[in-house]
């Protein structure tokens, strides 16, 4: 999966390519089940989800309208 991301997801201009770690790669390539991404701030959750969406579209033929991404910031209200 790490190789697939490097070959199929262009790096932003003037930035090095972000290679997903093993946990991120597992989430990107999970095709037998839904994926739940829980991690600390700045860990790459958004990029992992974007790469997962690209993988599902390009590799699995899933249409964008068939994907649902939910985000929760409930803990911010208590700060």
C-alpha contacts under 8 A as a table, 3 or more apart, distances in Angstrom:
res1	aa1	res2	aa2	distance
1	X	4	X	4.94
1	X	5	X	6.27
1	X	25	X	5.50
1	X	26	X	7.47
1	X	28	X	7.50
1	X	29	X	6.35
2	X	5	X	5.29
2	X	6	X	6.38
2	X	19	X	6.24
2	X	20	X	5.91
2	X	21	X	7.50
2	X	22	X	7.79
2	X	25	X	5.92
3	X	6	X	5.10
3	X	7	X	6.17
4	X	7	X	5.15
4	X	8	X	5.87
4	X	9	X	7.98
5	X	8	X	5.26
5	X	9	X	5.31
5	X	19	X	7.24
5	X	20	X	7.77
5	X	51	X	7.15
6	X	9	X	5.96
6	X	10	X	7.46
6	X	17	X	7.11
6	X	18	X	7.91
6	X	19	X	6.68
7	X	10	X	7.69
9	X	51	X	7.31
9	X	54	X	7.79
10	X	17	X	7.49
11	X	15	X	6.52
11	X	16	X	6.41
11	X	17	X	4.77
11	X	18	X	7.16
12	X	15	X	5.52
12	X	16	X	7.55
12	X	17	X	7.50
20	X	23	X	7.77
20	X	24	X	5.38
20	X	25	X	5.59
20	X	48	X	7.48
21	X	24	X	5.29
21	X	25	X	6.01
22	X	25	X	5.01
22	X	26	X	6.13
23	X	26	X	5.11
23	X	27	X	6.40
24	X	27	X	5.13
24	X	28	X	6.16
24	X	48	X	6.04
25	X	28	X	5.04
25	X	29	X	6.13
25	X	48	X	7.91
26	X	29	X	5.30
26	X	30	X	5.97
27	X	30	X	5.34
27	X	35	X	6.06
27	X	36	X	7.91
27	X	37	X	7.50
27	X	48	X	7.46
27	X	52	X	7.23
28	X	48	X	6.38
28	X	49	X	7.07
28	X	51	X	6.31
28	X	52	X	4.22
28	X	53	X	7.94
28	X	55	X	6.98
29	X	52	X	6.81
29	X	55	X	7.21
30	X	33	X	6.27
30	X	34	X	7.25
30	X	35	X	6.88
31	X	34	X	7.46
37	X	45	X	6.64
38	X	45	X	7.63
39	X	43	X	6.41
39	X	45	X	6.97
40	X	43	X	5.76
41	X	44	X	7.91
42	X	45	X	7.55
44	X	47	X	5.29
44	X	48	X	5.99
45	X	48	X	5.04
45	X	49	X	6.19
46	X	49	X	5.18
46	X	50	X	6.16
47	X	50	X	5.00
47	X	51	X	6.03
48	X	51	X	5.11
48	X	52	X	6.07
49	X	52	X	4.90
49	X	53	X	6.16
50	X	53	X	5.14
50	X	54	X	6.28
51	X	54	X	5.03
51	X	55	X	6.05
52	X	55	X	4.99
52	X	56	X	6.09
53	X	56	X	5.20
53	X	57	X	6.17
53	X	64	X	7.70
53	X	67	X	7.78
54	X	57	X	5.14
54	X	58	X	5.92
55	X	58	X	5.28
55	X	59	X	5.34
55	X	60	X	6.99
56	X	59	X	5.60
56	X	60	X	4.87
56	X	61	X	6.26
56	X	62	X	5.45
57	X	60	X	5.78
57	X	61	X	4.78
57	X	62	X	4.69
57	X	63	X	5.99
57	X	64	X	6.97
58	X	61	X	5.78
58	X	62	X	7.73
62	X	66	X	6.57
62	X	67	X	7.65
63	X	66	X	5.38
63	X	67	X	7.21
64	X	67	X	5.55
65	X	68	X	7.82
73	X	76	X	5.63
73	X	77	X	7.62
74	X	77	X	5.80
74	X	78	X	7.73
75	X	78	X	5.72
75	X	79	X	7.29
76	X	79	X	5.51
